[in-house]
Structures are given as structure tokens and as C-alpha cells.
Amino acid sequence: VQFVESGGGLVQPGGSLRLSCVASGIRFGAYSMTWYRQAPGKQRELVAGIHYTGGTNYVDSVKGRFTISRDNAKNTVYLQMNSLKAEDTAIYYCNNKVWGVSPATIRSWGQGTQVAVSS
């Protein structure tokens, strides 16, 4: 399985970004997908997840600001991030795990996409 994340960048506080992750090597529509992030000096953490049936979950710190979605025809999961804050600065990764799986237990990662929120 491979993951290719993109869409990161430098944005001012209050701004928006849309991240994309293309997964290959799996039957994408049969898998839940989860976004994780790792801030400088911190452990990787859960951000948002989407079940293969379409149900979604979010960590409390991003609820109401981030929206996860998927396009099974394109093997792609998205993360729309609005009202960005400095504390959202991190490298963002996706993976084909159900919501709640600890990143410490995952061996295969993509290169991630860097998000920097700063004025």
C-alpha cells in the first residue's frame, strides 16, 4: 500500500487548505481512512477519520473546522481545513486505518504534507 499526500502549505491564521491523499495498492472503497498529524516535537496524533460507509469522526480540537471526505472513484481522501490556527501546524499523513488506531502501531506511511499556520 502507498499513500501520497498533497495540498499543504503556508497559510495565515484563519485561512483554509484542502489536503488530498491518494492511496494505491488497496481496494480503496473497502477501507476506512484516517488523517493523522505530527507537530514539531510532538507525537503523531489522530485528526479525522471516515468509515468506508461514510461515517466520520474528528478529534475535539478540529470539530467544526475540519471536514473529511472521500472519492472512491479516485482512491482519494480529502481534509478540508478551515479557520486554521497556529496549533494546526504539523505534517499531515493519511492511512487506511479505522478511527482510533494508534499511530504508534502503524508501520507504513507516506511522506506527508506540511501545513504551516503563521502570520
Summary of the structure (lengths in Angstrom):
residues: 119
radius of gyration: 13.1
end to end distance: 36.8
largest distance: 40.7
contacts: 353
relative contact order: 0.33
helix: 13%
strand: 45%
